[in-house]
Amino acid sequence: MTTPQPITDATREAVDRIWAGMRSLVLSDDRRGEVSEALGMSFIRSKALRRLVGGPLTMRELTERLSTDKPYTTLVVDDLERRGLVVRSVHPDDRRSRVVTITEEGAAAAARAEEILARPPEAMRSLAPEELEALDRMVGKLAEAARTAEGTQGAGAARASGAGQRPGTG
């Protein structure tokens, strides 16, 4: 890992320009609407499915991973259950708790959402191979710095924030 560089006015201006450009690129290629249209559901529902692909979650865990409140998570899960995309069951060790598990159909919908979200912006094709290699190295360094910073937050904070997700995929 590299040590953070001292912040000068020129550095701050460059960082601001780069961040504005990155945000503009991501926001101009926002695919949440495309995901919602393709799956026929709100983006938060597809996000719930994508969080459940890794394995069953309690309603509390899903609420944390979605950064929503309990009543809204219940509404989302109720709808996904009606659609046959998830099943809800009693937790084996705590009868007061409910566990949400994705179905095969739900996993297929989550995979379709991920396929749409993972598609790189067309603007990236405008870069020459050597520019892409340089960008890849720089983004790799940024990702490593972010992982290191997440490690200092603690595992609970990183998990609740959706750590490990591709930026902009929510």
C-alpha positions as CSV (number, residue, x, y, z in Angstrom):
1,M,0.0,0.0,0.0
2,T,1.2,3.5,-0.7
3,T,1.3,6.3,1.8
4,P,-1.2,9.1,1.2
5,Q,0.4,12.1,-0.6
6,P,0.4,15.6,1.0
7,I,-2.5,17.7,-0.2
8,T,-1.6,20.8,-2.1
9,D,-3.9,23.1,-3.9
10,A,-3.0,21.6,-7.2
11,T,-3.5,18.1,-5.8
12,R,-6.9,19.0,-4.3
13,E,-8.0,20.5,-7.7
14,A,-6.8,17.4,-9.5
15,V,-8.6,15.1,-7.1
16,D,-11.8,17.2,-7.4
17,R,-11.6,17.1,-11.2
18,I,-11.0,13.4,-11.3
19,W,-13.8,12.6,-8.9
20,A,-16.2,14.9,-10.8
21,G,-15.3,13.0,-14.0
22,M,-15.7,9.6,-12.4
23,R,-19.1,10.6,-10.9
24,S,-20.2,12.0,-14.2
25,L,-19.2,8.8,-16.0
26,V,-21.0,6.6,-13.5
27,L,-24.1,8.7,-13.3
28,S,-24.4,9.1,-17.1
29,D,-24.4,5.3,-17.4
30,D,-26.7,4.6,-14.5
31,R,-28.4,1.3,-15.2
32,R,-30.8,1.1,-12.3
33,G,-33.7,2.0,-14.6
34,E,-32.6,-0.7,-17.1
35,V,-32.5,-3.3,-14.3
36,S,-36.0,-2.3,-13.1
37,E,-37.4,-2.4,-16.6
38,A,-35.8,-5.8,-17.4
39,L,-37.0,-7.4,-14.2
40,G,-40.3,-5.6,-13.8
41,M,-39.5,-4.5,-10.3
42,S,-38.0,-1.6,-8.4
43,F,-34.3,-1.5,-8.1
44,I,-34.4,-2.1,-4.3
45,R,-36.0,-5.4,-5.0
46,S,-33.3,-6.5,-7.4
47,K,-30.8,-5.2,-4.8
48,A,-32.3,-7.5,-2.2
49,L,-32.1,-10.5,-4.6
50,R,-28.4,-9.7,-5.3
51,R,-27.7,-9.6,-1.5
52,L,-29.4,-13.0,-1.0
53,V,-27.3,-14.7,-3.7
54,G,-24.5,-15.3,-1.2
55,G,-26.8,-17.2,1.1
56,P,-29.8,-16.9,3.3
57,L,-30.1,-13.8,5.5
58,T,-32.2,-13.0,8.5
59,M,-34.6,-10.1,8.0
60,R,-32.4,-8.0,10.3
61,E,-29.3,-8.8,8.2
62,L,-31.1,-8.0,5.0
63,T,-32.3,-4.7,6.4
64,E,-28.7,-3.8,7.3
65,R,-27.5,-4.8,3.8
66,L,-30.2,-2.8,2.1
67,S,-29.7,0.2,4.4
68,T,-33.5,0.4,4.8
69,D,-35.8,0.2,7.9
70,K,-37.6,-3.0,9.0
71,P,-41.0,-2.1,7.7
72,Y,-39.7,-1.3,4.2
73,T,-37.6,-4.5,4.1
74,T,-40.8,-6.4,5.1
75,L,-42.7,-4.8,2.2
76,V,-39.9,-5.7,-0.2
77,V,-39.7,-9.3,1.0
78,D,-43.5,-9.7,0.9
79,D,-43.5,-8.7,-2.7
80,L,-40.5,-10.9,-3.6
81,E,-42.2,-13.8,-1.9
82,R,-45.5,-13.3,-3.7
83,R,-43.5,-13.4,-7.0
84,G,-41.8,-16.7,-6.0
85,L,-38.3,-15.1,-5.9
86,V,-37.6,-15.7,-2.2
87,V,-39.0,-17.9,0.6
88,R,-39.2,-16.8,4.2
89,S,-38.9,-19.4,7.0
90,V,-38.5,-19.5,10.8
91,H,-34.8,-19.3,11.9
92,P,-33.7,-22.8,13.1
93,D,-32.2,-21.4,16.3
94,D,-34.5,-18.4,17.1
95,R,-38.2,-18.9,16.4
96,R,-38.7,-15.1,16.7
97,S,-36.4,-14.5,13.7
98,R,-37.2,-15.1,10.0
99,V,-34.7,-16.2,7.4
100,V,-35.0,-15.1,3.7
101,T,-33.7,-17.5,1.1
102,I,-33.5,-16.9,-2.7
103,T,-35.2,-19.3,-5.0
104,E,-33.8,-20.5,-8.4
105,E,-36.1,-18.0,-10.2
106,G,-34.8,-15.3,-7.8
107,A,-31.2,-16.2,-8.5
108,A,-31.8,-16.0,-12.2
109,A,-33.3,-12.5,-11.8
110,A,-30.3,-11.5,-9.6
111,A,-27.9,-12.8,-12.3
112,R,-29.7,-10.8,-15.0
113,A,-29.5,-7.7,-12.8
114,E,-25.8,-8.3,-12.2
115,E,-25.2,-8.8,-16.0
116,I,-26.8,-5.4,-16.7
117,L,-24.9,-3.6,-13.9
118,A,-21.5,-5.2,-14.8
119,R,-21.5,-4.0,-18.4
120,P,-18.8,-1.3,-18.7
121,P,-19.7,2.1,-20.0
122,E,-19.4,2.5,-23.7
123,A,-17.1,5.6,-23.1
124,M,-14.4,3.2,-21.9
125,R,-14.0,1.9,-25.5
126,S,-12.7,5.3,-26.5
127,L,-9.5,4.6,-24.5
128,A,-6.4,3.2,-26.2
129,P,-5.1,-0.1,-24.8
130,E,-2.2,1.6,-23.0
131,E,-4.6,4.1,-21.4
132,L,-6.8,1.2,-20.3
133,E,-3.8,-0.5,-18.7
134,A,-2.8,2.7,-16.9
135,L,-6.4,3.2,-15.7
136,D,-6.6,-0.4,-14.5
137,R,-3.4,0.1,-12.4
138,M,-4.8,3.3,-10.9
139,V,-8.2,2.0,-10.2
140,G,-6.6,-1.1,-8.6
141,K,-4.6,1.2,-6.3
142,L,-7.8,3.1,-5.4
143,A,-9.6,-0.1,-4.7
144,E,-6.8,-1.4,-2.4
145,A,-6.8,1.9,-0.5
146,A,-10.6,1.7,-0.1
147,R,-10.3,-1.9,1.2
148,T,-7.6,-0.8,3.7
149,A,-9.8,2.0,4.9
150,E,-12.8,-0.3,5.2
151,G,-10.6,-2.6,7.4
152,T,-10.2,0.2,9.9
153,Q,-14.0,0.7,10.1
154,G,-14.6,-2.9,11.3
155,A,-16.3,-5.8,9.6
156,G,-19.8,-4.8,10.8
157,A,-19.7,-1.3,9.2
158,A,-18.2,-2.7,6.0
159,R,-20.9,-5.4,5.7
160,A,-23.7,-3.0,6.5
161,S,-22.5,-0.5,3.9
162,G,-22.5,-3.1,1.2
163,A,-18.7,-3.4,1.1
164,G,-17.4,-5.6,-1.7
165,Q,-20.0,-4.4,-4.1
166,R,-19.0,-2.7,-7.3
167,P,-19.3,1.1,-6.8
168,G,-22.6,2.4,-8.1
169,T,-24.3,-0.9,-8.0
170,G,-26.0,-0.6,-4.7
